[in-house]
Amino acid sequence: WMTRDVPLISGKLHPKTFSSQSHTHTSLIFRFHPPVRITVYAISFQLKQDSVVEEIFAGRGVIHFRVSRNLLVQKVLEQLCQERHKFGVKSELFDGLKKGTTVVEFSSPNIAKKFHAGHLRSTIIGNFIANLKESLGNNVIRVNYLGDWGMQFGLLGAGFQLFGCQEKLKNNPLQHLFDVSFENHSSSERKVYVQVNKEAENNEVIGQAAREFFRQLEQQEHQAVLLWKQFREITVEEYQQVYKRLGVHFDIYSGESFHQQQAQEVVQQLQRQGLLKTTEKGTGVVDLSSAGDMSSYSTVLRSDGTSLYITRDLAAAIDRKERYNFDEMIYVTDKSQGIHFQQLFQILLAMGHSCHNTNNRLCQHVPFGLVQGMKTRLGEVVFLEDVLDEARGRMLRNMSQSKTTKEMVYPEDTAEKVGISALIVQDFKGPLGSDYKFDWDRILQAQGDTGVFLQYTHARLCSLIHRYGDGEEGAFDPSLLLDQRSISILQHLLRYDEVLYQSVQDLQPKHLVNFLMTLSHLTASAHRELPVKGSPQAVAQARLRLFSGVCTVLANGMKILGITPVKKM
């Protein structure tokens, strides 16, 4: 209903067109450049005012169109009332976007290990991308591609056979498997999983036992497979508890083990296409160099004929295209895996497979940086559960010390939701590819650009609506919302579709976080200066309609980010 098109009378219209939202009016400005400036006044006199544009006037090389504030208020609030959770996503901006099936692979921890805090970023970023794509009408398939194969399971299986106990496995499964991996190590060595592999290299007995167990696993020997399945099932059960706390779900729990046989088929296909080469060491490689001189290559086969991680990734990509016929597939991992995915996509291109070829580059890697200094009161963080417990505990203490905290039936549940929102907002404020330093005190502040402030703003609006209603019953008078506070909020709400469009273009959550933070600050100011209590009924009704609309957009945006809005805190 707001157009930026203007009929040309003569001359050339410069393509730079922009809107202006000043403190005194809402306008559209069209800038003309020589040689047409002389015609600007002539053009402005020929343009007619209507119900949208209430004033047209010319400046030096520009024509100003002042938009009706009354109409702005009426149309935005009517649209919010009608569309609610669909507000913004039905914009014509998205008409040109191809909607189809999107596969998002994220989180992807290793089984038989407690959920490491390092997997938090992949989990919440992937969840945001899946939510965003889903909100815009895509059919989204959420895949958790578990690390459930490889030599580490030989080490784990051998360790369990030597030191394991089924009773302990039932009582505290992942902690017992963690302990079993380090049964013969000192306490300092037990802190880092990588050191098990180093120990196995130095201890031939352990190394041989690990290789033997993995051989039994690859040969599908009954006892080894039973033990591996047990490890996998108890891991997924425990992980699902963590995902439930985060508000994350998956459609598919897949893993490397699913693509063993297919990996061998990929190797055969590479061989048929003349892409597989054998080195002097007997390993199978694919030449990725542009000159064909092996200056850059990827190893896809060990000298003993067993597959590697990238071989199984190739098989998984091809299988998913055949199974889901996806229109795009997005991998969310830390930036250290950038070369791996670059090679993966290069090999798929060389193979000419439909899941990623010169005509349709359907696969994309979304990398993220590292979190530095994440600690609990007890010291360095190892497990994600420790982080979530710490966030809940600190938030609960803050809430108990605040004079504005409402009485709640389940304060721990609210503290958990607010604590997790603080973690998410802190993570999403900057570019995903950047590292950032973690600071508990900063992220849990009630003021500033934090998840706590975002939740507080939403809860405050919910309390207002619960007490006085949402103002949506009956007609309202738009002329009662022409003050600058109201107009600033409505102008900002009009940008919501643009923010979602920008977000889906680069898959960066910072745009939405910044939008919601600005909206929260604008709302906090309006809440102080535009009281509902004590105002005439018509004025109160109009303000409630405005605050209800803000509450809806806040909740919509928070849900896309993966935040569960609270109604009381």
SEMITI-477819 format. One record per residue (C-alpha): y, x, z; residue number from 1. Coordinates in pm, whole numbers, plus 50000, padded with zeros to 5 digits. Layout:
NODE Y X Z seq
NODE Y X Z NUM
...
# end
This chain:
NODE Y X Z seq
NODE 50000 50000 50000 1
NODE 50229 50306 50014 2
NODE 50272 50459 49671 3
NODE 50413 50794 49569 4
NODE 50434 50708 49199 5
NODE 50773 50667 49033 6
NODE 50839 50555 48672 7
NODE 50993 50829 48458 8
NODE 51306 50735 48273 9
NODE 51359 51070 48105 10
NODE 51301 51440 48157 11
NODE 51015 51599 48350 12
NODE 50904 51519 48705 13
NODE 50808 51829 48903 14
NODE 50453 51784 49040 15
NODE 50552 51874 49396 16
NODE 50572 51542 49578 17
NODE 50564 51509 49954 18
NODE 50627 51266 50234 19
NODE 50882 51309 50508 20
NODE 50851 51159 50856 21
NODE 51185 51224 51018 22
NODE 51304 51108 51357 23
NODE 51525 50843 51202 24
NODE 51322 50695 50920 25
NODE 50996 50698 50730 26
NODE 51048 50811 50374 27
NODE 50894 50947 50058 28
NODE 51082 51219 49875 29
NODE 51048 51309 49508 30
NODE 51201 51643 49417 31
NODE 51335 51701 49068 32
NODE 51410 52042 48918 33
NODE 51649 52133 48638 34
NODE 51714 52015 48377 35
NODE 51659 51663 48513 36
NODE 51875 51676 48825 37
NODE 52161 51528 48631 38
NODE 51950 51216 48573 39
NODE 51847 51170 48938 40
NODE 52134 50936 49019 41
NODE 52074 50738 48702 42
NODE 51707 50699 48786 43
NODE 51774 50597 49147 44
NODE 52010 50319 49034 45
NODE 51740 50173 48806 46
NODE 51469 50163 49077 47
NODE 51438 49841 49272 48
NODE 51372 49783 49640 49
NODE 51077 49567 49743 50
NODE 50879 49472 50053 51
NODE 50753 49829 50089 52
NODE 51064 50031 50001 53
NODE 51370 49902 50181 54
NODE 51617 50164 50060 55
NODE 51644 50407 49765 56
NODE 51908 50678 49747 57
NODE 51962 51004 49562 58
NODE 52036 51351 49695 59
NODE 52072 51690 49528 60
NODE 51776 51691 49293 61
NODE 51576 51443 49502 62
NODE 51523 51070 49533 63
NODE 51455 50929 49878 64
NODE 51247 50614 49931 65
NODE 51282 50473 50281 66
NODE 50968 50278 50369 67
NODE 50983 49961 50575 68
NODE 50891 50045 50935 69
NODE 50809 49682 50995 70
NODE 50551 49690 50718 71
NODE 50417 50026 50839 72
NODE 50348 49882 51184 73
NODE 50196 49561 51052 74
NODE 49966 49718 50792 75
NODE 49834 50006 51004 76
NODE 49752 49787 51303 77
NODE 49600 49513 51086 78
NODE 49381 49773 50916 79
NODE 49275 49917 51252 80
NODE 49191 49572 51384 81
NODE 48984 49486 51076 82
NODE 48805 49815 51015 83
NODE 48766 49957 51368 84
NODE 48499 50229 51349 85
NODE 48536 50236 50968 86
NODE 48909 50310 50988 87
NODE 48997 50606 50766 88
NODE 48652 50651 50614 89
NODE 48707 50373 50357 90
NODE 49011 50552 50215 91
NODE 49044 50597 49839 92
NODE 49055 50970 49912 93
NODE 48676 50961 49934 94
NODE 48621 50771 49610 95
NODE 48570 51094 49419 96
NODE 48324 51242 49668 97
NODE 47962 51224 49566 98
NODE 47762 51038 49828 99
NODE 47393 51111 49842 100
NODE 47130 51273 50059 101
NODE 47242 51563 50278 102
NODE 46992 51784 50460 103
NODE 47141 51970 50758 104
NODE 46928 52240 50918 105
NODE 47062 52342 51258 106
NODE 46977 52454 51613 107
NODE 46639 52608 51515 108
NODE 46535 52790 51836 109
NODE 46213 52986 51876 110
NODE 45927 52796 52041 111
NODE 45758 52904 52364 112
NODE 46095 53022 52497 113
NODE 46348 52835 52708 114
NODE 46647 52712 52509 115
NODE 46879 53012 52492 116
NODE 47254 52961 52534 117
NODE 47304 53140 52204 118
NODE 47171 52834 52020 119
NODE 47448 52609 52155 120
NODE 47689 52680 51868 121
NODE 47437 52607 51592 122
NODE 47338 52285 51771 123
NODE 47685 52137 51819 124
NODE 47825 52258 51483 125
NODE 47527 52119 51292 126
NODE 47557 51793 51482 127
NODE 47926 51767 51387 128
NODE 47851 51826 51018 129
NODE 47569 51568 51022 130
NODE 47794 51313 51200 131
NODE 48081 51375 50957 132
NODE 47863 51336 50649 133
NODE 47700 51025 50794 134
NODE 48035 50864 50878 135
NODE 48140 50903 50512 136
NODE 47832 50720 50385 137
NODE 47584 51000 50316 138
NODE 47215 50965 50394 139
NODE 47175 51254 50639 140
NODE 46845 51419 50729 141
NODE 46873 51634 51043 142
NODE 46618 51916 51043 143
NODE 46529 52141 51335 144
NODE 46353 52435 51170 145
NODE 46174 52593 51464 146
NODE 46080 52959 51480 147
NODE 45711 52883 51535 148
NODE 45537 53160 51342 149
NODE 45522 53536 51318 150
NODE 45409 53839 51518 151
NODE 45595 53726 51832 152
NODE 45326 53462 51875 153
NODE 45063 53729 51858 154
NODE 45235 53897 52151 155
NODE 45273 53567 52337 156
NODE 44913 53462 52273 157
NODE 44781 53800 52387 158
NODE 45003 53786 52695 159
NODE 44880 53441 52788 160
NODE 44516 53539 52742 161
NODE 44573 53836 52975 162
NODE 44806 53686 53237 163
NODE 44836 53311 53168 164
NODE 44745 53020 53392 165
NODE 44697 52663 53266 166
NODE 44804 52518 53600 167
NODE 45138 52704 53592 168
NODE 45175 52607 53226 169
NODE 45157 52238 53323 170
NODE 45403 52269 53611 171
NODE 45677 52479 53449 172
NODE 45564 52554 53094 173
NODE 45847 52748 52933 174
NODE 45929 52948 53244 175
NODE 45563 53047 53273 176
NODE 45548 53152 52907 177
NODE 45865 53352 52961 178
NODE 45706 53524 53261 179
NODE 45377 53583 53079 180
NODE 45562 53770 52806 181
NODE 45688 54015 53067 182
NODE 45399 54018 53317 183
NODE 45360 54394 53311 184
NODE 45730 54485 53297 185
NODE 45989 54568 53560 186
NODE 46246 54305 53658 187
NODE 46519 54475 53456 188
NODE 46300 54483 53146 189
NODE 46220 54112 53183 190
NODE 46581 54020 53107 191
NODE 46567 54078 52735 192
NODE 46304 53935 52501 193
NODE 46351 54209 52244 194
NODE 46217 54469 52487 195
NODE 45873 54310 52475 196
NODE 45843 54416 52115 197
NODE 45949 54768 52206 198
NODE 45690 54776 52483 199
NODE 45420 54656 52244 200
NODE 45507 54941 52010 201
NODE 45461 55195 52289 202
NODE 45158 55029 52447 203
NODE 44880 55038 52188 204
NODE 44653 54808 52392 205
NODE 44914 54530 52398 206
NODE 45009 54592 52036 207
NODE 44649 54572 51920 208
NODE 44584 54256 52122 209
NODE 44896 54094 51970 210
NODE 44794 54182 51613 211
NODE 44444 54050 51676 212
NODE 44569 53718 51812 213
NODE 44806 53670 51518 214
NODE 44524 53753 51278 215
NODE 44314 53480 51444 216
NODE 44610 53244 51409 217
NODE 44658 53316 51039 218
NODE 44283 53275 50984 219
NODE 44309 52934 51156 220
NODE 44056 53026 51424 221
NODE 44008 52726 51652 222
NODE 44101 52866 51996 223
NODE 44408 53051 51870 224
NODE 44536 52743 51684 225
NODE 44475 52519 51989 226
NODE 44678 52751 52210 227
NODE 44957 52777 51952 228
NODE 44972 52395 51918 229
NODE 44992 52363 52295 230
NODE 45283 52608 52306 231
NODE 45462 52420 52028 232
NODE 45418 52071 52176 233
NODE 45537 52160 52525 234
NODE 45835 52347 52377 235
NODE 45950 52050 52167 236
NODE 45913 51817 52468 237
NODE 46134 52041 52681 238
NODE 46389 52096 52404 239
NODE 46422 51721 52355 240
NODE 46542 51692 52715 241
NODE 46819 51943 52643 242
NODE 46911 51769 52317 243
NODE 46929 51437 52501 244
NODE 47184 51585 52741 245
NODE 47390 51705 52445 246
NODE 47363 51370 52263 247
NODE 47187 51536 51968 248
NODE 46888 51403 51778 249
NODE 46675 51521 51486 250
NODE 46490 51334 51216 251
NODE 46243 51616 51161 252
NODE 46103 51895 51375 253
NODE 45985 52138 51110 254
NODE 45909 52510 51129 255
NODE 45795 52822 50953 256
NODE 45431 52732 51019 257
NODE 45465 52428 50792 258
NODE 45523 52648 50487 259
NODE 45260 52921 50515 260
NODE 45050 52806 50222 261
NODE 45356 52716 50018 262
NODE 45495 53065 50079 263
NODE 45194 53211 49899 264
NODE 45258 52970 49612 265
NODE 45618 53094 49595 266
NODE 45491 53451 49569 267
NODE 45263 53349 49283 268
NODE 45552 53175 49107 269
NODE 45770 53486 49143 270
NODE 45487 53688 48995 271
NODE 45446 53452 48699 272
NODE 45819 53468 48628 273
NODE 45815 53849 48636 274
NODE 46050 53856 48935 275
NODE 45808 54015 49185 276
NODE 45791 54392 49191 277
NODE 45570 54618 49403 278
NODE 45715 54923 49578 279
NODE 45541 55254 49645 280
NODE 45472 55130 49999 281
NODE 45293 54825 49859 282
NODE 45554 54568 49962 283
NODE 45655 54287 49727 284
NODE 46026 54270 49644 285
NODE 46267 54080 49420 286
NODE 46533 54288 49244 287
NODE 46875 54133 49311 288
NODE 47087 54402 49144 289
NODE 47297 54300 48847 290
NODE 47194 54617 48658 291
NODE 46823 54573 48732 292
NODE 46806 54915 48899 293
NODE 46674 54801 49240 294
NODE 46998 54904 49408 295
NODE 46979 54568 49585 296
NODE 46655 54387 49656 297
NODE 46486 54150 49900 298
NODE 46140 54204 50046 299
NODE 45930 53888 50025 300
NODE 45581 54025 50094 301
NODE 45437 54277 50341 302
NODE 45201 54546 50220 303
NODE 44912 54356 50379 304
NODE 44995 54047 50171 305
NODE 45142 53834 50451 306
NODE 45467 53643 50399 307
NODE 45805 53709 50558 308
NODE 46077 53486 50700 309
NODE 46264 53468 50367 310
NODE 45943 53378 50179 311
NODE 45889 53083 50410 312
NODE 46258 52985 50373 313
NODE 46213 52980 49994 314
NODE 45908 52758 50034 315
NODE 46095 52528 50275 316
NODE 46392 52486 50037 317
NODE 46167 52402 49741 318
NODE 45956 52165 49950 319
NODE 46260 51978 50082 320
NODE 46399 51927 49734 321
NODE 46068 51781 49621 322
NODE 46028 51574 49937 323
NODE 46383 51440 49989 324
NODE 46552 51504 49651 325
NODE 46863 51609 49841 326
NODE 47206 51639 49683 327
NODE 47308 51917 49921 328
NODE 47145 52124 50196 329
NODE 47349 52293 50467 330
NODE 47220 52574 50690 331
NODE 47404 52636 51018 332
NODE 47340 52979 51171 333
NODE 47537 53271 51313 334
NODE 47719 53494 51067 335
NODE 47474 53783 51113 336
NODE 47237 53592 50883 337
NODE 47488 53586 50598 338
NODE 47302 53845 50391 339
NODE 46973 53662 50443 340
NODE 47114 53339 50297 341
NODE 47293 53522 50020 342
NODE 46958 53670 49915 343
NODE 46781 53337 49960 344
NODE 47025 53161 49726 345
NODE 47011 53449 49475 346
NODE 46632 53426 49454 347
NODE 46645 53048 49412 348
NODE 46898 53099 49132 349
NODE 46673 53357 48967 350
NODE 46379 53118 48991 351
NODE 46589 52845 48829 352
NODE 46466 52590 49080 353
NODE 46638 52252 49090 354
NODE 46728 52290 49459 355
NODE 46978 52566 49374 356
NODE 47050 52674 49017 357
NODE 47342 52768 48795 358
NODE 47423 52401 48725 359
NODE 47376 52269 49078 360
NODE 47441 52507 49365 361
NODE 47322 52261 49623 362
NODE 47256 52498 49914 363
NODE 47528 52618 50148 364
NODE 47540 52842 50455 365
NODE 47789 52759 50732 366
NODE 47822 53074 50946 367
NODE 47971 53097 51293 368
NODE 48084 53375 51525 369
NODE 47964 53482 51868 370
NODE 48066 53357 52212 371
NODE 48163 53640 52443 372
NODE 48151 53640 52824 373
NODE 47961 53316 52887 374
NODE 47863 53341 53255 375
NODE 47771 53112 53543 376
NODE 47854 53175 53908 377
NODE 47517 53348 53936 378
NODE 47593 53594 53655 379
NODE 47507 53633 53288 380
NODE 47389 53320 53108 381
NODE 47041 53321 52955 382
NODE 46947 52956 52920 383
NODE 47148 52662 52785 384
NODE 47042 52442 53077 385
NODE 47229 52682 53306 386
NODE 47546 52632 53099 387
NODE 47517 52252 53106 388
NODE 47444 52251 53481 389
NODE 47743 52477 53542 390
NODE 47973 52256 53330 391
NODE 47859 51945 53516 392
NODE 47890 52109 53859 393
NODE 48238 52249 53798 394
NODE 48359 51919 53649 395
NODE 48217 51724 53944 396
NODE 48407 51948 54186 397
NODE 48730 51907 53986 398
NODE 48688 51529 53979 399
NODE 48625 51511 54354 400
NODE 48948 51706 54420 401
NODE 49163 51495 54185 402
NODE 49371 51212 54329 403
NODE 49347 51010 54003 404
NODE 48965 51002 53987 405
NODE 48830 50646 53975 406
NODE 48531 50527 54177 407
NODE 48217 50555 53964 408
NODE 47857 50443 54006 409
NODE 47723 50760 53838 410
NODE 47983 51037 53880 411
NODE 47729 51306 53782 412
NODE 47676 51137 53445 413
NODE 48051 51124 53379 414
NODE 48092 51486 53490 415
NODE 47816 51588 53249 416
NODE 47974 51407 52954 417
NODE 48321 51545 53028 418
NODE 48183 51896 53088 419
NODE 47999 51892 52754 420
NODE 48310 51763 52576 421
NODE 48499 52059 52725 422
NODE 48240 52299 52583 423
NODE 48255 52135 52240 424
NODE 48635 52127 52212 425
NODE 48663 52488 52324 426
NODE 48411 52584 52055 427
NODE 48575 52379 51779 428
NODE 48943 52469 51828 429
NODE 48941 52773 51600 430
NODE 48771 52882 51275 431
NODE 48392 52870 51311 432
NODE 48350 53220 51173 433
NODE 48556 53377 51453 434
NODE 48418 53514 51779 435
NODE 48585 53381 52092 436
NODE 48595 53465 52461 437
NODE 48455 53204 52696 438
NODE 48664 53106 53001 439
NODE 48546 52831 53238 440
NODE 48884 52782 53406 441
NODE 49067 52738 53076 442
NODE 48823 52498 52912 443
NODE 48803 52266 53216 444
NODE 49178 52224 53260 445
NODE 49292 51863 53275 446
NODE 49609 51940 53076 447
NODE 49654 52118 52746 448
NODE 49431 52109 52440 449
NODE 49101 52063 52620 450
NODE 48806 51828 52605 451
NODE 48892 51714 52957 452
NODE 49240 51600 52844 453
NODE 49087 51424 52542 454
NODE 48845 51233 52766 455
NODE 49117 51156 53019 456
NODE 49339 51005 52747 457
NODE 49055 50787 52621 458
NODE 48955 50677 52973 459
NODE 49317 50595 53058 460
NODE 49348 50373 52749 461
NODE 49016 50203 52831 462
NODE 49143 50128 53183 463
NODE 49465 49980 53041 464
NODE 49274 49761 52793 465
NODE 49023 49654 53059 466
NODE 49309 49542 53283 467
NODE 49539 49373 53031 468
NODE 49331 49313 52717 469
NODE 49352 49471 52374 470
NODE 49638 49258 52242 471
NODE 49435 49151 51939 472
NODE 49421 48781 52017 473
NODE 49683 48588 51828 474
NODE 49975 48717 51623 475
NODE 50200 49003 51725 476
NODE 50554 49092 51631 477
NODE 50572 49430 51443 478
NODE 50946 49451 51510 479
NODE 50867 49521 51877 480
NODE 50708 49856 51783 481
NODE 50993 50013 51586 482
NODE 51079 50268 51857 483
NODE 51025 50634 51772 484
NODE 50723 50677 52007 485
NODE 50531 50397 51838 486
NODE 50627 50504 51487 487
NODE 50524 50867 51555 488
NODE 50179 50748 51664 489
NODE 50136 50520 51363 490
NODE 50250 50790 51121 491
NODE 49998 51026 51279 492
NODE 49719 50767 51253 493
NODE 49793 50742 50880 494
NODE 49683 51107 50849 495
NODE 49333 51039 50982 496
NODE 49174 50999 50639 497
NODE 49340 51321 50519 498
NODE 49201 51507 50820 499
NODE 48850 51377 50755 500
NODE 48885 51472 50388 501
NODE 48995 51824 50481 502
NODE 48707 51850 50727 503
NODE 48444 51751 50473 504
NODE 48585 52001 50224 505
NODE 48541 52310 50442 506
NODE 48312 52171 50718 507
NODE 48548 52301 50988 508
NODE 48587 52079 51299 509
NODE 48922 52237 51396 510
NODE 49116 51989 51176 511
NODE 48977 51689 51361 512
NODE 49017 51854 51703 513
NODE 49382 51933 51633 514
NODE 49444 51579 51504 515
NODE 49291 51420 51816 516
NODE 49482 51656 52047 517
NODE 49815 51570 51885 518
NODE 49727 51201 51903 519
NODE 49646 51238 52274 520
NODE 49977 51410 52348 521
NODE 50173 51148 52153 522
NODE 49984 50875 52341 523
NODE 50050 51034 52681 524
NODE 50425 51028 52609 525
NODE 50411 50669 52481 526
NODE 50209 50558 52783 527
NODE 50489 50682 53010 528
NODE 50777 50538 52810 529
NODE 50623 50215 52677 530
NODE 50485 50037 52984 531
NODE 50271 49727 52950 532
NODE 50302 49619 53311 533
NODE 50632 49442 53375 534
NODE 50723 49406 53006 535
NODE 50786 49067 52838 536
NODE 50459 48915 52715 537
NODE 50533 48965 52344 538
NODE 50628 49330 52401 539
NODE 50321 49391 52617 540
NODE 50101 49227 52354 541
NODE 50237 49452 52077 542
NODE 50200 49769 52286 543
NODE 49845 49677 52381 544
NODE 49766 49633 52011 545
NODE 49900 49984 51949 546
NODE 49713 50145 52240 547
NODE 49392 49965 52144 548
NODE 49417 50109 51793 549
NODE 49469 50459 51931 550
NODE 49169 50416 52160 551
NODE 48952 50317 51863 552
NODE 49052 50620 51655 553
NODE 49011 50857 51951 554
NODE 48658 50726 52011 555
NODE 48572 50744 51639 556
NODE 48690 51103 51610 557
NODE 48522 51212 51933 558
NODE 48189 51069 51820 559
NODE 48209 51262 51493 560
NODE 48267 51580 51694 561
NODE 47956 51497 51897 562
NODE 48144 51392 52211 563
NODE 48042 51081 52405 564
NODE 48367 50905 52512 565
NODE 48384 50801 52877 566
NODE 48561 50485 52987 567
NODE 48635 50592 53341 568
NODE 48697 50928 53508 569
# end
